[in-house]
Amino acid sequence: MQSSHSLDRLSVQFEDKHLVANAGLILPGTLAQHLDLAGLLTRHVDIGVGNVAAKAMTVVHTALAGGSHIEHVAILAAGDTQSVLGHELRSASTIGTFLRSFTWGHVRQFDVVSRHLLQRAYSVGASPEAKDPAGGLTIDLDSSIFETYGFQKQGGSRFTYNHVRGYHPLLAVASPTGDILHHRLRGGPSHTARGAAGFLAETFSRVRQAGVVGELVVRADSGFYNHNVVAACEKACAAFSITTKMSPALHKVIEAIPEEAWVPIPYFIEGAAVAETTYRSFRKTKGSKDRRLVVRRVPPTPGSQLALYCEYSYHPFITNRVGEMLDLEADHRAHAQVENAIRDLKYGVGLNHMPSGRFGANGAWLALNVMAHNLSRWVGRIGCGETTFVATQTLRQRYFCAPANLTHSGRKATLDFPVRWPWAGQCLAALELLRAVRLVI
């Protein structure tokens, strides 16, 4: 016997033309409109086809709605969703053709767009320096493998250093907010530090143009232990802390540190300590010199194989920063936060999947998904008052995916969200703040 509450008795149909499936996209849509992202795309991206802005913004909003494949643009065509985006939509087939039109030179046009977009966002309050103009900016330099599964991906069909097929893009991430300051797609087999010096120089230029006036600090792991990377930092008068690759010479330097120089630190494994000395890095390069070396030593995990062979594992980094040893070591360890932004790119927007066999198309896909990621960061900071990293998935669940009904009365259109939506107050407050954004060009 079926009860009156049985789901079998519920009639289902798909006929509401006024329902907005992801009505909360009005928040990033409003910010994109006030920053004139569509205008930047129109002015700076020329690939010989029309309506570049509408096509690019369709990809951006698809990523914000949770789409990870080209065909997911159909999400935005549901009901009256287009009304909250601020631009016309394009079909999946049109988007596919659009992306395949990009060569690598065309993709670099997106660098101009993202540079100006960063400047505009930081000028209206999204800058990490907004609360402390003299505080400077910490830049986490990193790379990651964006795995692919086919043999027809240009630049992504060969094995990477971790023995999977994929791409190996460079990323410069603002800490702790997670903004992607700069990015560059590279083939999978690329060495970690390949092109990193020039990439850093461009990143420094971008953040200075965006209005950052304080000290720049670069943090990186041992993949970027390279004299060209250090030289790029020193040329720009930027501070750096870069994990040092272990070598026989470095082992001797660490072994020479007296036992009384080791200072215990709070750590998840008891017995960890930090000491400092000097080390001549890049001995075989012209102009090599002694640099400050900070080393953390950690006892092996009890019961691990490492415990059979050594008393400690060592984690050294070189730096030109001035400050207390313990503070610098703790700050360098915080470089691990960059993984939050990388995870968000892969699982918050659509970068866990590179949709095309063409390198240029995937470069465009990366650029547009980075814009979506940054819009999400800036909505959280400007609209919601967040000061640290908040995942795109969290913002999507609270705001972007909220459904609504679009009603018209006279000349007034109203977006009617469900009653008792848990974050209704925050959503309305965020929308008011984003609508107050005024760009001065």
C-alpha positions in Angstrom: 0.0 0.0 0.0 1.4 3.4 -1.0 1.2 6.3 1.4 0.1 9.8 0.3 3.8 10.9 0.7 5.1 8.3 -1.7 7.4 9.9 -4.3 5.6 7.7 -6.9 2.6 10.0 -6.6 4.6 13.1 -7.4 4.1 14.4 -11.0 7.3 15.5 -12.8 7.7 17.8 -15.8 10.3 20.1 -17.3 8.2 23.1 -18.5 9.0 26.1 -16.3 10.5 28.7 -18.7 11.1 31.2 -15.9 13.0 29.1 -13.4 16.7 30.0 -13.0 18.7 26.9 -12.2 21.9 28.6 -10.8 20.5 32.0 -9.9 23.4 32.7 -7.5 25.6 33.2 -10.6 24.3 36.7 -10.5 27.1 37.4 -7.9 30.1 36.6 -10.2 28.1 37.9 -13.2 27.6 41.3 -11.5 31.3 41.5 -10.6 32.4 40.5 -14.1 30.1 43.2 -15.5 31.3 45.9 -13.1 34.9 45.0 -14.0 34.0 45.0 -17.7 35.5 41.6 -18.4 33.5 41.3 -21.6 35.0 44.6 -22.8 38.5 43.4 -22.1 37.9 40.2 -24.0 36.4 42.1 -27.0 39.4 44.5 -27.1 42.3 42.2 -26.5 41.3 38.8 -28.0 41.3 38.6 -31.8 41.2 35.2 -33.4 39.3 36.1 -36.5 35.8 35.1 -35.2 33.0 37.2 -33.9 31.3 37.5 -30.4 34.5 36.5 -28.6 33.2 37.9 -25.3 29.9 35.9 -25.3 31.8 32.7 -26.1 34.5 33.2 -23.5 32.0 34.3 -20.8 29.9 31.2 -21.5 33.0 29.1 -20.6 33.7 31.1 -17.5 30.1 30.8 -16.2 30.0 27.1 -17.0 33.0 26.6 -14.8 31.4 28.6 -12.0 28.3 26.5 -12.3 30.3 23.3 -11.9 30.8 22.3 -15.5 34.0 20.5 -16.4 33.4 19.6 -20.0 32.4 21.6 -23.1 29.0 20.0 -23.3 28.2 21.2 -19.8 27.5 24.7 -21.2 24.0 23.3 -21.6 23.6 23.8 -17.9 23.3 27.6 -18.5 20.6 27.2 -21.1 18.1 25.8 -18.6 15.0 27.9 -18.0 15.8 31.6 -17.8 19.4 31.2 -16.4 20.8 33.5 -19.1 19.0 36.5 -17.5 21.4 36.5 -14.5 24.7 36.1 -16.5 24.8 39.5 -18.3 25.7 38.1 -21.7 24.3 35.9 -24.5 24.9 32.1 -24.3 26.5 30.0 -27.0 26.0 26.3 -27.7 28.5 23.5 -26.9 29.3 23.0 -30.6 30.0 26.7 -31.0 32.2 26.7 -27.9 34.2 23.7 -29.2 34.8 25.4 -32.5 35.8 28.6 -30.6 38.4 26.9 -28.5 39.9 25.0 -31.4 40.4 28.3 -33.2 43.2 29.2 -30.7 46.9 28.9 -31.5 49.5 29.5 -28.7 49.9 33.1 -29.9 46.2 33.7 -29.5 46.2 32.1 -26.1 48.8 34.7 -25.0 46.2 37.4 -25.7 44.4 36.1 -22.6 47.4 37.1 -20.6 46.7 40.7 -21.5 43.1 40.3 -20.4 44.0 38.7 -17.1 46.6 41.3 -16.4 44.1 44.1 -16.8 41.4 42.2 -14.9 43.8 41.7 -12.0 44.6 45.4 -11.9 40.9 46.3 -12.0 39.9 43.8 -9.2 42.7 45.0 -7.0 41.8 48.6 -7.6 38.3 48.0 -6.2 39.3 46.3 -3.0 40.2 42.7 -3.9 44.0 43.2 -3.3 45.5 41.2 -0.4 47.1 44.5 0.5 43.8 46.2 0.9 43.9 46.1 4.8 47.6 46.8 5.0 49.1 48.7 2.0 52.6 48.2 3.3 52.1 44.5 3.9 53.4 43.4 0.5 52.5 40.2 -1.2 53.6 36.6 -0.9 53.8 34.7 -4.2 53.8 30.9 -4.1 55.5 29.6 -7.3 54.5 26.1 -8.2 53.5 23.7 -11.0 51.1 20.7 -11.1 50.3 17.8 -13.4 46.9 18.1 -15.0 46.4 14.5 -16.0 45.1 13.4 -19.5 44.1 9.9 -20.6 44.4 9.9 -24.4 47.2 9.6 -27.0 45.9 12.5 -29.1 46.6 15.4 -26.7 49.1 17.8 -28.2 51.8 18.3 -25.4 49.9 16.0 -23.1 50.3 12.5 -24.5 53.8 11.9 -23.1 54.7 10.8 -19.6 55.5 13.4 -17.0 58.0 13.2 -14.1 55.5 11.3 -12.0 54.9 8.7 -14.7 51.4 9.8 -15.8 50.3 11.5 -19.0 49.3 15.1 -18.8 50.1 18.8 -18.9 52.5 20.6 -16.6 51.4 24.3 -16.2 53.3 26.9 -14.2 51.2 28.8 -11.5 51.9 31.9 -9.4 49.5 32.0 -6.5 48.8 34.8 -4.0 49.0 33.7 -0.4 46.8 33.2 1.5 43.9 34.3 -0.7 44.5 31.8 -3.6 44.3 34.3 -6.5 46.1 33.0 -9.6 48.4 35.9 -10.4 49.8 34.3 -13.5 49.7 30.9 -15.3 51.2 29.3 -18.3 50.4 25.9 -19.9 53.4 23.7 -20.7 53.8 20.2 -22.1 53.8 17.3 -19.7 57.5 16.4 -20.0 58.6 20.0 -19.2 61.2 20.3 -16.4 59.6 22.0 -13.3 61.8 25.1 -13.6 61.5 25.4 -17.4 60.7 29.0 -18.2 60.2 29.9 -14.6 62.6 32.9 -14.5 60.8 34.7 -17.3 57.4 33.6 -15.9 58.4 35.2 -12.5 59.5 38.4 -14.2 56.1 38.7 -15.9 54.4 37.9 -12.5 56.3 40.7 -10.8 55.3 43.1 -13.5 51.6 42.1 -13.3 51.4 42.6 -9.5 53.2 45.9 -9.6 50.8 47.1 -12.4 47.9 45.9 -10.2 49.0 48.4 -7.5 50.9 46.2 -5.1 53.6 48.4 -3.5 54.9 46.4 -0.6 57.6 43.8 -0.5 57.3 40.8 -2.8 58.2 37.4 -1.3 58.5 34.3 -3.5 58.2 30.8 -1.9 59.0 27.7 -3.9 59.9 24.0 -3.5 63.0 22.3 -4.7 61.8 22.0 -8.3 62.6 25.7 -8.6 66.0 25.5 -7.0 67.6 27.1 -10.0 70.1 30.0 -10.3 67.9 31.7 -13.0 64.9 31.7 -10.7 67.0 33.3 -7.9 68.5 35.8 -10.3 65.0 36.8 -11.4 64.0 37.5 -7.8 67.2 39.4 -7.1 66.8 41.5 -10.2 63.3 42.5 -9.1 64.5 43.2 -5.5 62.1 40.4 -4.4 62.7 38.3 -1.3 62.7 34.6 -1.7 62.8 31.3 0.2 63.4 28.2 -2.0 63.8 24.7 -0.9 67.3 23.4 -1.6 68.0 20.2 -3.4 70.0 17.8 -1.3 73.6 17.1 -2.4 76.8 15.6 -0.8 78.1 19.2 -0.4 74.9 20.3 1.4 75.0 17.2 3.6 78.4 18.2 4.8 77.3 21.7 5.6 74.3 20.4 7.6 76.5 17.9 9.4 78.8 20.7 10.5 76.0 22.5 12.3 76.7 22.1 16.1 74.1 20.3 18.1 73.5 23.4 20.4 72.4 25.4 17.3 69.3 23.3 16.8 66.1 25.0 18.2 63.1 22.7 19.0 59.8 23.7 17.2 56.2 22.6 17.7 55.6 19.9 15.0 53.3 17.0 14.5 56.3 14.7 15.1 58.1 15.2 18.5 61.7 16.1 18.2 61.7 18.5 15.2 64.1 21.4 15.3 65.5 24.2 13.2 69.0 25.7 12.7 70.6 28.0 10.3 74.0 28.4 8.6 75.4 29.7 5.3 75.7 27.8 2.0 77.3 28.6 -1.3 74.5 27.7 -3.7 75.0 27.2 -7.5 78.8 26.9 -7.1 79.3 26.2 -10.8 77.6 29.4 -12.0 79.2 32.8 -12.4 78.8 35.1 -9.4 77.8 32.3 -6.9 77.8 33.5 -3.3 77.1 32.4 0.2 73.4 32.6 1.1 71.4 32.1 4.3 70.4 28.5 4.8 67.7 27.5 7.2 67.2 23.8 7.9 64.4 21.9 9.6 65.3 18.4 10.8 62.5 15.9 11.6 62.8 12.4 13.2 61.4 9.6 10.9 57.9 8.5 11.6 58.1 5.7 14.2 58.0 2.3 12.5 58.7 3.6 9.0 61.5 2.2 6.8 63.3 5.6 7.0 63.8 5.0 10.7 66.0 2.1 9.8 68.5 4.2 7.9 68.7 7.6 9.4 68.2 9.6 12.6 66.6 12.6 10.9 65.3 13.8 7.6 66.3 17.3 6.6 64.4 20.1 4.8 66.7 23.0 3.9 65.9 26.2 2.0 68.0 29.2 1.0 66.7 32.7 1.5 67.6 36.4 1.3 65.0 37.4 3.8 65.7 39.3 7.0 64.0 38.1 10.1 64.0 35.5 12.9 64.9 32.0 11.9 61.8 30.4 13.4 59.5 32.9 11.8 61.0 32.4 8.4 60.9 28.6 8.7 57.2 28.6 9.7 56.4 31.0 6.8 58.3 28.9 4.3 56.4 25.8 5.5 53.2 27.6 4.8 54.0 27.3 1.1 52.0 24.1 1.3 48.9 26.2 1.2 49.4 26.6 -2.5 47.9 23.1 -2.8 44.5 24.5 -1.8 44.4 26.7 -4.9 45.7 23.9 -7.2 43.0 21.6 -5.8 40.4 24.3 -6.4 41.5 24.7 -10.0 41.1 20.9 -10.6 37.9 20.2 -8.6 36.3 23.7 -8.1 36.4 24.7 -11.7 36.9 22.6 -14.8 40.7 22.0 -14.9 40.7 18.3 -14.0 39.8 17.8 -17.6 41.5 19.2 -20.7 38.8 18.9 -23.4 40.7 19.2 -26.6 43.4 17.4 -28.5 44.8 20.8 -29.5 47.4 22.5 -27.3 46.0 26.0 -28.1 42.4 25.0 -27.2 43.6 23.6 -23.9 45.6 26.8 -23.2 42.4 28.8 -23.8 40.5 26.5 -21.5 43.1 27.0 -18.8 43.0 30.8 -19.1 39.2 31.0 -18.9 39.0 28.6 -16.0 41.6 30.7 -14.1 39.4 33.7 -14.7 36.4 31.8 -13.2 38.6 30.8 -10.2 39.7 34.4 -9.6 36.1 35.8 -9.9 35.1 33.3 -7.3 38.0 34.5 -5.0 37.0 38.1 -5.5 33.3 37.5 -4.9 34.2 36.0 -1.6 36.5 38.8 -0.7 34.6 41.9 -1.9 31.1 40.6 -1.5 31.3 38.2 1.4 34.1 39.7 3.4 36.3 36.6 3.4 39.9 37.3 4.1 41.4 33.8 3.6 40.9 31.1 1.0 37.3 29.8 0.5 36.9 27.0 -2.0 34.8 27.6 -5.1 32.7 24.5 -4.2 31.8 26.2 -0.9 30.7 29.4 -2.6 28.8 27.3 -5.2 26.9 25.4 -2.5 26.1 28.6 -0.5 25.4 31.0 -3.3 26.0 30.1 -7.0 23.7 27.0 -7.2 20.7 28.7 -5.4 17.6 28.3 -7.7 15.1 31.1 -8.2 12.1 32.1 -10.2 12.2 35.1 -12.5 9.0 37.1 -12.4 7.9 40.3 -14.1 5.5 42.9 -12.9 5.1 46.0 -15.0 8.6 47.0 -15.9 10.2 45.4 -12.9 11.9 42.0 -12.9 12.3 40.1 -9.6 14.5 37.1 -8.9 12.6 35.1 -6.3 14.8 32.7 -4.3 13.4 29.9 -2.1 12.3 30.9 1.4 14.6 29.6 4.2 17.7 29.5 2.0 20.4 29.2 4.7 22.7 32.0 3.3 20.0 34.4 2.1 21.2 37.3 4.2 24.8 36.9 3.1 23.8 36.6 -0.5 21.7 39.8 -0.5 24.5 41.7 1.3 27.1 40.4 -1.1 25.0 41.4 -4.1 24.6 44.9 -2.7 28.4 45.3 -2.2 29.2 43.9 -5.7 26.7 46.3 -7.3 28.4 49.2 -5.5 31.7 48.4 -7.2 32.7 51.3 -9.4 35.6 51.0 -11.8 37.8 54.1 -12.4 39.7 53.7 -15.7 
